Amino acid sequence: MPKLIYASNVSLDGFTEDQQGRVDWAPPDDAVFGLATDLMRSAGTYLYGRRMYESMAVWETEPALAAQSDLTRKFAEVWQTANKVVYSTTLTGSRRCRPTRVSISSSSTSADSATASFISTTAAGSRLA
């Protein structure tokens, strides 16, 4: 059975986003960024909500991010290689990266078959968008 790793950036008071809904309030230093990259490398599939997936998709679509440093290049390679499952009922648009879209309803069991080793969320307990 695959290992499930849950990871999320959380403030000391339990928040994952700021008052404007942004998640860029706590950029990691190089050591933390490297550790996060190593953790993500150990996973083959990431589970995302729509908002976090849209925040992370720039690692696939913006080559300038990867070009910033050796650390960002490694992170971009790891992120681009992994499969992504996006839990959303509203994800639309044509994208270069093609996530698996899973719609959730009270009678749906499609999420039961998803296998992942890394999860990132935008807010603890937030509803699916």
N, C-alpha and C positions, 0 to 999 in steps of 0.2 A: 504494500500500500504506500502511495507517495506521501511525503511529509507535507504538512500545511504550515506555512509560516505567515503570521499576521504581522505586518509592519505599518506603522503610521507615525507621522510627526505630530506630537501633541505637546501643548504648553503645560506648565506645572499646574495650571488650573483646569486642564482637561479640554482645551479648545484646539481644533485643527485648522481653523481659518480665522482671519481677522474680522472686524466689524463689517468690512466691505465684501466679505466672502472670498478673499484672496488667500492663497496658501504660501505666498512668498515671504512671509514675515520672519522666517528663521532659516536663512540660507546656511547650509552646512559648511564647516571649514574643510580643508583638504582631507584630513584624517577621517572625518565622519563621512564625507563624500566617497572616499575609497572603500570604507567598510560597507556602505549602502550598495555600492557597485558589486562588491564581492558577494553580498547576500543575494542580490538580484540575479547574479550570474548562476547561483545554485538552483534557480527555478527555470522551468521551461515554459510556464504559462502564468500570466498575471491576470487577476480578476480586478476589474475596475467598475466604478459607477461612471455614468456619462461625464459628469463634470471633471473628475480627476483624469479620465482618459483624454478629454479635450485639452486639459492642462499639460499632460505628458506627451501628446502627439507631436509637439514641436520637436521632440528628439528625433523624429522620423522625417519631418518636413523642413527643418531649418538647419542646413549644413553648417552655418556659422557657429552654432552652439558647440558642435563637435570640434570645431577648429580652434576653440578658445584655449585649450590646454590638453595635455596628455590624459588627465583625469576625465575631462568631458568627452574626449574621443572614445575612451574605454567605456564610459557609461552609455554613450550613444550606440556603440556596437552591441553591448549587452541588451539594451532596450529594444533595438531593432530586430535582434535575433529571436526574441521570445514571442510566443503566441500570446494574444490578448483576447480576453473574454470581457465584453462590456455589457453590464446589466443596465438596460435602459428601455424605456418605451418611446423615447423621443429622439434618439440619435438619428440624424439625417445627414445628407450631403455626400458628395463624392470625395474620397480621401485617398491619398497615396497609400497610407497604411490601412489595411482592411481587417478590422476587428471582427470577431464573432459577436453578433448582436443577439442577446437573449432577452426576450420580453418576459416580464414577471406579472403574473396575475394570481389571484387567490387559489385558482384551481390548477396552476401550472406546476409541473414537477421537472421542467427542463433544467433547472439549476441544479437538481440533484445529481446529474451526471457530470457536472463540470469538475475537472481535476486541476488543481493549481497548487503552486508552492509559494506564491507571493501575492499578498493583497494590499492595496493601498486605498485609503478612503479619504473623502473630503471632510467628513464630519461624523463623529461618533453618534450613532443613532439617527442619522439623517435619512429622510425617505428617499426612495429611488426617484430620479427625475426622468 
